[in-house]
Amino acid sequence: MVLTHIKAGGKERPFLFSYKAIRDLAKVDLSISDEMEVMSYLGFKYGAIKEGIEVDFNQEDVADWFEGDLPSFFEVVEVIKAMQPMLEKMQAPQNRQQRRSQKKTKA
């Protein structure tokens, strides 16, 4: 995971989509939340934490930043897309565990 800086909300902000961000994402009910919005928030949150900066924003703030600045949103999307192979590897064991649980339930 690479810490990068993205201009959003009027200033340069650290962005880190880390293991902890992925772990938190797995806990979110995506049927009521936008996945990219949640991923963006978590990346900025863990970037701030990594650099020892106060997390003085919430998920709605991040959505507002992007509303006025689509290039920032697209930059975040590119960072997350670059991490997609790693995300898939991390999800693979979880998917195998789900299939095992389903087999046990059917048996």
Secondary structure, DSSP 8 states (H G I E B T S, - for coil): ---EEEEETTEEEEE---HHHHHHHHTS-TTSS-HHHHHHHHHHHHHHHHTT------HHHHHHHHHT-HHHHHHHHHHHHHTHHHHHHHHHHHHHHHHHHHHHHH-
